[in-house]
Amino acid sequence: MTTVTGIDARGTRHCETSALGVLLRHQGLDLSEPMLFGLGSGLSFIYWDAKNMGFPFLGGRVKPFELTRNLAATLGLELQVRETASPRRAWENVTGPIDAGRPVGLQLDSHHLDYFGSAAHFGGHIVAMYGYDDHEAHLVDTDQQGGAVSTGLAGLAAARAARGPMTARHRSFTITVPETPPSPRERIVPAITACADAFLDPPIANLGHRGVEKAGKLVRTWLQRADDPGRDLPQAALLMERAGTGGALFRNLYRDFLAECAELLGSRHLRTGHALYREAAALWTDVAALIAEAGESGDARYLAQAGEILGDLSRIEREAMRELSRVEVGRAASPPPRRMPGAFTVHTPCD
């Protein structure tokens, strides 16, 4: 059995920040989960529906792995990413760092993991791997999935090889913290303003505050849209509140991030943004409860209420992000370039 020593297998709420926390703590950088989420400019919104989808999807974060790239760029971390079509090479990309004493991040389809609580396919799931033997791999997942867990090697291989929405080609990654990393405190403002700018000026109507407004209109039709309302609507509500979102479709995490930032920086704009996201987080939980109730009762009035609240949320979050876009960079904090010189990506050949 090969196991990396010194692993702090703390499971948290969201899969990507859980994995990042494991990798960074092993390098001596211990940040709260909300701080990891916020410094990675992780908050977003998407209303996603398509002809080949059984039911619409509400997403509250940036796409899988974008948070990791953002965080590496923001903090000047060395990010090494490996992808390959070869299962043999993919396994070597994982065992090499672990044999050398370093944990590895993996992107995979959670459906194939032995311990996972949901049988649904999700190709954007991310875990940290810190050990293996002839039969099992030892991982750190979210607290909801058990924290430090194990899964069979065959299931892990299938999860990494899966193809479909949000999957990657056996993606694995490691992170190296520089000897003199920049203070996270100095990188807060650029991360916040980048997130705010993207939310305020989305390229299409399904994203950002425009997407929330669109969801408010379309959610009213969900009883007709669903093949099985008693199944589909409660499932959508569950995904909003408990499926690794930190609750309230990631708004709880961003609220807590802003609270930490307001304490550190004392900005009036940050305090206002935090107060507005505290209000928004509670309303997102109300929306999830109304959607679940509509599915269980078949009563469209609950969806009408949810739609009204989503309209309010579009306004509240737009106002919050406008405040946050005005947070000023202090003398000690200058905006990082889009990709820091120390952050880079390595892709193995597709063999």
Residue pairs with C-beta under 8 A, 6 or more apart in sequence:
1 131
1 132
1 133
2 95
2 98
2 99
2 131
2 132
2 133
3 130
3 131
3 138
4 26
4 98
4 101
4 102
4 103
4 130
4 131
5 101
6 26
7 22
7 26
7 103
7 130
7 140
8 21
8 22
8 25
8 26
9 22
9 130
9 140
9 147
9 148
10 18
10 21
10 22
10 25
10 140
10 147
11 18
11 140
11 141
11 142
11 143
11 144
11 145
11 146
11 147
11 148
12 18
12 21
12 33
12 142
12 143
13 33
13 142
13 143
13 144
13 244
13 245
13 246
13 247
13 253
14 33
14 37
14 61
14 142
14 244
14 245
14 246
14 250
14 253
15 125
15 126
15 127
15 141
15 142
15 244
16 40
16 42
16 64
16 65
16 67
16 68
16 126
17 33
17 36
17 37
17 40
17 42
17 67
17 253
18 33
18 126
18 127
18 128
18 140
18 141
18 142
18 143
19 105
19 106
19 126
19 127
19 128
19 140
20 36
20 40
20 67
20 68
20 71
20 105
20 175
21 30
21 31
21 33
21 36
22 103
22 128
22 130
22 140
23 103
23 104
23 105
23 128
23 174
23 175
24 30
24 31
24 36
24 175
24 177
26 102
26 103
27 175
27 176
27 177
28 177
29 75
29 177
29 181
31 39
31 184
32 256
32 260
33 246
33 253
34 253
34 254
34 255
34 256
34 257
34 259
34 260
35 184
35 257
35 260
36 71
37 43
37 67
37 246
37 250
37 253
37 254
37 257
38 188
38 191
38 192
38 195
38 253
38 254
38 257
38 258
38 260
38 261
39 70
39 71
39 74
39 75
39 184
39 187
39 188
39 191
40 62
40 66
40 67
40 68
40 70
40 71
40 74
40 191
41 62
41 67
41 70
41 74
41 191
41 192
41 194
41 195
41 198
42 61
42 62
42 67
42 70
42 195
42 250
42 253
42 254
43 60
43 61
43 62
43 195
43 199
43 250
43 251
43 253
43 254
44 59
44 60
44 61
44 62
44 195
44 198
44 199
44 207
44 208
45 58
45 59
45 60
45 199
45 207
45 208
45 209
45 211
45 212
45 215
45 249
45 317
46 57
46 58
46 59
46 206
46 207
46 211
47 56
47 57
47 58
47 206
47 211
47 212
47 214
47 215
47 218
48 56
48 57
48 58
48 59
48 206
49 56
49 57
49 218
54 227
54 232
55 225
55 226
55 227
55 232
55 235
55 236
56 218
56 222
56 225
56 236
57 236
57 239
58 215
58 236
58 239
58 240
58 249
59 249
60 240
60 245
60 249
60 250
60 251
60 284
61 67
61 245
61 250
62 70
63 124
63 166
64 107
64 123
64 124
64 125
64 126
64 166
65 107
65 124
65 126
65 168
65 171
68 79
68 105
68 126
68 173
69 79
69 343
69 345
70 191
70 194
71 77
72 78
72 79
72 175
72 340
72 343
73 336
73 337
73 338
73 339
73 340
73 343
74 187
74 190
74 191
74 336
74 340
75 177
75 181
75 182
75 184
75 187
75 340
76 178
76 181
76 182
76 336
76 340
76 341
76 342
76 343
77 175
77 176
77 177
77 178
77 181
77 340
77 342
77 343
78 175
78 176
78 177
78 178
78 342
78 343
78 344
79 173
79 174
79 175
79 343
79 344
79 345
80 173
80 174
80 175
80 176
80 344
80 345
80 346
81 171
81 172
81 173
81 345
81 346
81 347
82 90
82 93
82 170
82 171
82 172
82 173
82 346
82 347
82 348
83 168
83 169
83 170
83 171
83 172
83 347
83 348
83 350
84 90
84 93
84 169
84 170
84 348
84 349
84 350
84 351
85 169
85 170
85 350
85 351
86 170
86 350
86 351
87 157
87 160
87 161
87 170
89 170
89 348
89 351
90 160
90 161
90 170
90 172
91 157
93 104
93 170
93 172
93 348
94 104
94 106
94 129
94 132
94 172
95 132
97 103
97 104
97 174
98 104
98 129
98 130
98 131
98 132
102 174
103 128
103 129
103 130
103 140
103 174
104 128
104 129
104 130
104 172
104 173
104 174
105 126
105 127
105 128
105 129
105 172
105 173
105 174
105 175
106 126
106 127
106 128
106 129
106 139
106 160
106 171
106 172
107 123
107 124
107 125
107 126
107 167
107 168
107 171
107 172
108 123
108 125
108 126
108 127
108 156
108 159
108 160
108 162
108 167
109 121
109 122
109 123
109 125
109 158
109 159
109 160
109 162
109 164
109 167
110 116
110 118
110 120
110 121
110 122
110 125
110 159
111 118
111 119
111 120
111 121
111 122
111 159
111 162
112 155
112 156
112 158
112 159
112 162
113 125
113 139
113 141
113 151
113 155
113 156
113 159
114 150
114 151
114 152
114 155
115 141
115 145
115 146
115 149
115 150
115 151
116 141
116 145
117 144
117 145
118 243
121 162
121 164
122 166
123 162
123 163
123 164
123 165
123 166
123 167
123 168
124 166
124 167
125 159
127 139
127 140
127 141
128 139
128 140
129 137
129 138
129 139
129 140
130 138
130 139
130 140
131 137
131 138
132 138
132 153
134 153
135 152
135 153
136 150
136 151
136 152
136 153
137 150
137 151
137 152
137 153
137 156
138 148
138 149
138 150
139 148
139 149
139 150
139 151
140 147
140 148
140 149
141 147
141 149
142 244
144 242
144 244
151 159
160 170
160 171
161 170
169 350
178 342
183 332
185 264
185 265
185 333
186 332
186 333
186 334
187 333
187 336
188 261
188 264
188 265
188 333
189 265
189 327
189 328
189 329
189 330
189 333
189 335
190 329
190 333
190 334
190 335
190 336
192 258
192 261
192 270
192 273
192 324
192 327
193 324
193 325
193 327
193 335
195 321
195 324
196 321
196 322
196 324
196 325
197 325
198 208
199 208
199 209
199 317
199 318
199 321
200 208
200 209
200 318
200 321
200 322
200 325
201 208
202 208
202 209
202 210
202 211
204 210
205 211
205 214
206 214
209 314
209 317
209 318
209 321
210 314
212 310
212 313
212 314
212 317
213 310
213 311
213 314
215 310
216 306
216 307
216 308
216 309
216 310
216 311
216 313
216 314
217 307
218 225
219 291
219 303
219 306
219 307
219 310
220 300
220 303
220 304
220 306
220 307
221 303
222 229
222 232
222 233
222 236
222 291
222 294
222 303
223 229
223 233
223 294
223 295
223 298
223 300
223 303
226 232
226 233
226 295
229 294
229 295
229 298
230 295
230 296
230 298
231 295
232 295
233 291
233 292
233 294
233 295
233 296
234 291
234 292
234 295
234 296
236 291
236 295
237 288
237 289
237 291
237 292
237 295
238 292
239 245
240 248
240 249
240 284
240 287
240 288
240 291
241 247
241 248
241 249
241 285
241 288
245 253
246 252
246 253
247 281
247 285
248 255
248 280
248 281
248 282
248 284
248 285
248 288
249 284
249 288
251 277
251 280
251 281
251 284
252 281
254 277
254 281
255 274
255 277
255 278
255 280
255 281
258 270
258 273
258 274
258 277
258 324
259 274
261 267
261 270
261 274
262 270
262 271
262 274
265 327
265 330
267 327
267 328
269 323
269 324
269 326
269 327
269 328
270 324
270 327
272 320
272 323
273 320
273 321
273 323
273 324
273 327
276 316
276 317
276 319
276 320
276 323
277 317
277 320
279 316
280 313
280 316
280 317
280 320
283 309
283 312
283 313
283 316
284 313
286 309
287 306
287 309
287 310
287 313
290 302
290 303
290 305
290 306
290 309
291 302
291 303
291 306
293 299
293 302
294 300
294 301
294 302
294 303
294 306
329 335
